[in-house]
């Protein structure tokens, strides 16, 4: 659920930035400094980010329902998960070594 909520936050921020960018491009268009295709491109980008935001919101609902199901609670029961996501760094072999290991261990 923490991952879904983090993705939702990122999607919300992307929409806010795209809205500001689209407004800036429209203002430039009205001043005659950019062409209509620039306005359309900014609006398409904004629409794509809004779609991602909707998907992220759905992912939060799905994650909450899955958690509630595991806990034996009604799927719509409000839940608040606390904690922080931490970045994990893994030591990875060189690509050539990884390929050699994959080929050696494949079925």
Kinemage of the C-alpha trace (Angstrom):
@kinemage 1
@onewidth
@group {chain A} dominant
@subgroup {mainchain}
@vectorlist {calphas} color= white
{ca unk a 1} P 0.000 0.000 0.000
{ca unk a 2} L 2.926 2.327 0.681
{ca unk a 3} L 4.149 1.875 -2.870
{ca unk a 4} L 0.695 2.572 -4.302
{ca unk a 5} L 0.355 5.710 -2.190
{ca unk a 6} L 3.824 6.886 -3.213
{ca unk a 7} L 2.949 6.373 -6.883
{ca unk a 8} L -0.269 8.317 -6.344
{ca unk a 9} L 1.672 11.203 -4.838
{ca unk a 10} L 4.087 11.209 -7.786
{ca unk a 11} L 1.168 11.155 -10.230
{ca unk a 12} L -0.516 14.079 -8.457
{ca unk a 13} L 2.694 16.097 -8.611
{ca unk a 14} L 3.129 15.265 -12.305
{ca unk a 15} L -0.397 16.556 -13.009
{ca unk a 16} L 0.283 19.790 -11.115
{ca unk a 17} L 3.490 20.351 -13.082
{ca unk a 18} L 1.825 19.512 -16.410
{ca unk a 19} L -1.050 21.899 -15.638
{ca unk a 20} L 1.420 24.702 -14.971
{ca unk a 21} L 3.341 23.865 -18.129
{ca unk a 22} L 0.167 23.760 -20.235
{ca unk a 23} L -0.883 27.155 -18.872
{ca unk a 24} L 2.549 28.589 -19.629
{ca unk a 25} L 2.420 27.228 -23.200
{ca unk a 26} L -1.114 28.633 -23.709
{ca unk a 27} L 0.079 32.031 -22.480
{ca unk a 28} L 3.007 31.886 -24.895
{ca unk a 29} L 0.628 30.927 -27.694
{ca unk a 30} L -1.623 33.895 -26.937
{ca unk a 31} L 1.461 36.104 -27.078
{ca unk a 32} L 2.322 34.639 -30.489
{ca unk a 33} L 5.533 33.004 -29.295
{ca unk a 34} L 4.649 29.341 -29.924
{ca unk a 35} L 2.533 27.464 -32.458
{ca unk a 36} L -0.731 25.656 -31.806
{ca unk a 37} L 1.000 22.273 -32.025
{ca unk a 38} L 2.982 23.202 -28.894
{ca unk a 39} L -0.282 23.886 -27.060
{ca unk a 40} L -1.732 20.592 -28.240
{ca unk a 41} L 1.384 18.680 -27.204
{ca unk a 42} L 1.215 20.179 -23.706
{ca unk a 43} L -2.476 19.306 -23.432
{ca unk a 44} L -1.839 15.736 -24.568
{ca unk a 45} L 0.923 15.408 -21.979
{ca unk a 46} L -1.428 16.738 -19.305
{ca unk a 47} L -4.134 14.263 -20.342
{ca unk a 48} L -1.645 11.391 -20.136
{ca unk a 49} L -0.575 12.436 -16.640
{ca unk a 50} L -4.211 12.715 -15.564
{ca unk a 51} L -4.803 9.184 -16.831
{ca unk a 52} L -1.805 7.977 -14.830
{ca unk a 53} L -3.202 9.763 -11.780
{ca unk a 54} L -6.533 7.974 -12.171
{ca unk a 55} L -4.698 4.652 -12.491
{ca unk a 56} L -2.619 5.415 -9.390
{ca unk a 57} L -5.760 6.265 -7.404
{ca unk a 58} L -7.265 2.942 -8.482
{ca unk a 59} L -4.100 1.142 -7.443
{ca unk a 60} L -4.403 2.630 -3.937
{ca unk a 61} L -8.009 1.428 -3.694
{ca unk a 62} L -6.973 -2.033 -4.902
{ca unk a 63} L -4.059 -2.222 -2.463
{ca unk a 64} L -6.283 -1.142 0.423
{ca unk a 65} L -8.894 -3.750 -0.514
{ca unk a 66} L -6.215 -6.456 -0.715
{ca unk a 67} L -4.854 -5.487 2.687
{ca unk a 68} L -8.324 -5.494 4.211
{ca unk a 69} L -9.036 -8.893 2.687
{ca unk a 70} L -5.867 -10.324 4.222
{ca unk a 71} L -6.783 -8.773 7.570
{ca unk a 72} L -10.316 -10.183 7.365
{ca unk a 73} L -11.899 -6.731 7.282
{ca unk a 74} L -14.510 -5.322 4.895
{ca unk a 75} L -12.762 -4.330 1.678
{ca unk a 76} L -13.839 -0.697 2.044
{ca unk a 77} L -12.639 -0.353 5.640
{ca unk a 78} L -10.393 2.701 5.974
{ca unk a 79} L -6.752 1.851 6.561
{ca unk a 80} L -3.719 3.975 7.124
{ca unk a 81} L -0.368 2.329 6.731
{ca unk a 82} L 2.507 4.175 8.317
{ca unk a 83} L 6.155 3.782 7.593
{ca unk a 84} L 8.663 4.799 5.019
{ca unk a 85} L 9.822 3.286 1.811
{ca unk a 86} L 13.560 2.892 1.828
{ca unk a 87} L 15.772 2.576 -1.180
{ca unk a 88} L 17.569 -0.718 -1.427
{ca unk a 89} L 20.804 -0.966 -3.330
{ca unk a 90} L 21.975 -4.361 -4.493
{ca unk a 91} L 25.467 -5.311 -5.542
{ca unk a 92} L 25.141 -6.576 -9.087
{ca unk a 93} L 27.697 -8.442 -11.118
{ca unk a 94} L 28.887 -7.162 -14.460
{ca unk a 95} L 26.375 -7.762 -17.301
{ca unk a 96} L 28.620 -10.386 -18.892
{ca unk a 97} L 28.783 -12.354 -15.635
{ca unk a 98} L 25.011 -12.119 -15.218
{ca unk a 99} L 24.490 -13.472 -18.739
{ca unk a 100} L 26.902 -16.346 -18.047
{ca unk a 101} L 25.063 -17.223 -14.809
{ca unk a 102} L 21.662 -16.995 -16.495
{ca unk a 103} L 22.722 -19.282 -19.312
{ca unk a 104} L 24.277 -21.752 -16.868
{ca unk a 105} L 21.158 -21.934 -14.668
{ca unk a 106} L 18.392 -21.798 -17.244
{ca unk a 107} L 16.121 -24.854 -17.490
